[in-house]
Amino acid sequence: MKTVGILGASNKKGRYARIAQEILMEKGYDVVPICIRDEDILGLKSYRSIDDVPRNIDTLTVYVSPRNMERHLDAIVRSDIRRVILNPGTESDSIK
């Protein structure tokens, strides 16, 4: 089973990160919410940073602003994440 991390996961209904998590869970993926505010999202333990996740993430899908993304860049580079998806609204000239 593939593990998908959701950076910027959210408990707020209507947020794209929450919709993505619901769909991924329905499809049977091992989902890892990463959020600095919530401890639990849709019944899953949420981690404050990528460094806190106790297992490898195959794919990271990003739902944070470029300003917030910058604080996670070093952790992404250090990790064994195989694929990073920057969703609309996360891209910037400094993150390539």
WOVEN-V805722 format. One record per residue. N is the residue number from 1. PSI is psi as a letter, one per 40 degrees, with the letter a starting at -180 (NA if undefined). NEAR is the number of other ideal C-beta (glycine too) atoms within 12 Angstrom. D_FIRST is the distance of its C-alpha to the first C-alpha in Angstrom with 1 decimal. Layout:
n = (N:N)
psi = (PSI:PSI)
near = (NEAR:NEAR)
d_first = (D_FIRST:D_FIRST)
//
This chain:
n = (1:2:3:4:5:6:7:8:9:10:11:12:13:14:15:16:17:18:19:20:21:22:23:24:25:26:27:28:29:30:31:32:33:34:35:36:37:38:39:40:41:42:43:44:45:46:47:48:49:50:51:52:53:54:55:56:57:58:59:60:61:62:63:64:65:66:67:68:69:70:71:72:73:74:75:76:77:78:79:80:81:82:83:84:85:86:87:88:89:90:91:92:93:94:95:96)
psi = (h:i:h:h:h:h:h:f:i:i:e:h:i:e:i:d:d:d:d:d:d:d:d:d:d:d:e:e:i:h:h:h:h:h:h:e:d:h:d:h:h:f:e:i:h:i:i:d:i:d:d:e:h:e:i:i:h:d:h:h:h:h:f:i:i:d:d:d:d:d:e:e:d:d:d:d:d:d:i:f:h:d:h:h:h:h:i:h:e:e:i:i:d:e:h:NA)
near = (15:21:28:36:47:44:44:40:41:27:23:18:13:10:25:24:38:27:21:31:38:25:18:30:23:12:14:12:23:22:38:38:43:43:35:21:20:25:17:15:32:28:14:28:20:30:29:21:27:35:19:22:34:12:20:19:36:24:28:41:36:37:33:37:20:23:15:22:29:18:21:36:27:13:25:31:14:14:28:19:30:16:18:30:26:25:23:12:18:27:17:17:7:11:21:10)
d_first = (0.0:3.8:6.5:9.6:13.0:15.9:19.1:21.9:20.1:22.8:24.0:26.6:26.3:26.6:25.1:22.7:20.2:20.3:20.0:17.0:15.3:16.4:15.1:11.6:11.6:13.2:10.6:7.9:6.3:6.6:10.1:12.7:16.2:18.8:22.3:25.6:27.1:24.9:23.5:21.4:20.0:19.2:18.8:16.4:18.1:19.0:19.8:23.0:21.9:19.1:20.9:20.4:16.6:15.9:12.6:11.7:10.9:9.7:11.7:14.6:16.4:19.9:22.3:25.2:28.6:29.6:31.8:29.0:26.6:29.0:28.5:24.8:25.4:26.1:22.9:20.8:22.8:22.5:18.7:16.2:14.8:14.4:15.2:17.4:18.4:21.9:22.6:26.2:28.4:26.6:28.2:31.4:33.6:32.8:29.0:28.4)
//
